[in-house]
């Protein structure tokens, strides 16, 4: 039964057109980052970036290095779309994109992480066996079919993403539409739709639609009677997100995935009319079957486990942020905070208040007060800077206050803890984050 499900041979048209769409989209993402100034704001202007903890060695290239870096990634995207040196192109892009993802988190979007996952999966798929430049040098690559597991790998990845996104929305601030109201506040200046987005009934529609869409879209696309309705709903949902939230290629990548849900013959007729149809119905169990089972099983176990890890970490993820990333917790919270860093010379007791404006860009300053990993990393940065001057220091976070989803500000960081000496706990709770249940309410004075 499992062999029939995974190793049936089917028309590979959905994979081929997805490769083309995917290559175009990642190239637009990379070239767009250059043209819109994203690279300048995020990777060039900062004195340093807040990398994922443990990847301190991943810092932006100097000078025009990051522009060249993104230009190379964009060009690799074009090569993927053309199917030119496909394996080299997709593996290289995956490594480079993963590098820039780990390099900074001030500008964080879930689709950056999704790109890593999809690129990684695409490294193993035979997406260059039709309509590719690689066939010119190796005609033996040509094939009009693929194993069914190719389709189901993509479908399962999407099912995980959407299902966890829906489940994560089942909490108070989404269900009372408060977080949606907050997210829409800075959209008021949008032409035509700005005022409409402030209406409570729109917030209710968005809240309910968001939960139901994420929960049902994959099953509805899989079931033929509801497939066209689900596709129309997807177009509306993702175009709305593109216009309102301006989240790059993510909405269009999500639409590109829908090619895996339609019948392969339908995709062939729409995009590859001259491509011969693949009509054989056969099961061909490959010699690498066990490898597919083992590696595929391990990969999806990790994908299922990561989004629920916060349940095993002390306190509420909305407060601590521990376990938030890599969990498909999309548009669930709005955070703001304030903090003062005090440096104490351990030798003479001299105290210095740090002005974060001397170190951070405006965007980094908006992050530093509300996110514990940013706070800890900045303390480590100060420790390193003073160590280079021959000074041994302690760093304290004074008057740290955070508001989540517009709620009253509360004390956030234990100001008696020397953050320069504190160790970052990668997998469990960091005790210097004050508990959400007992953190003292503080007035909104900043």
Buried (B, 14 or more C-beta within 10 A) or exposed (E): EEEEEBBBBBBBBBBBBBBBBBBBBBBBBBBBBBEEEBBEBBBBEBEBBBBBBEEBEBBBEEEEEBBEBBBBBBBBBBBBBBBBBBBEBBBBBBBBBBEBBBBBBBBBBBBBBBBBBBBBBBBBBBBBBBBBEBBEEEEEBEBBBBBBBBBBBBBBBBBBBBBBBBBBBEBEBBEEBBBBBBBBEEBEEBEEBBEEBBEEEBBEEBBEBBBBBBBBBBEBBBEEEBBEEBBEBBBEBBEBBBEBBEBBBBBBBBBBBBBBBBBBBBBBEEBBEEBEEBEEEEEEEEEEBEEBEEEBEEBBEEBEEBBEBBEEBEBBBBBBBBBBBBBBBBBBBBBBBBBBBBBBBBEEEEEEEBEBEEBBBEBBBBBBBBBBBBBBBBBBBBBEEBEEEEBEBBBBBEBBBBBBBEEEBBBBBBBEBBBBEBEEEEEEBBEBBBBBEEBEEBEEEE
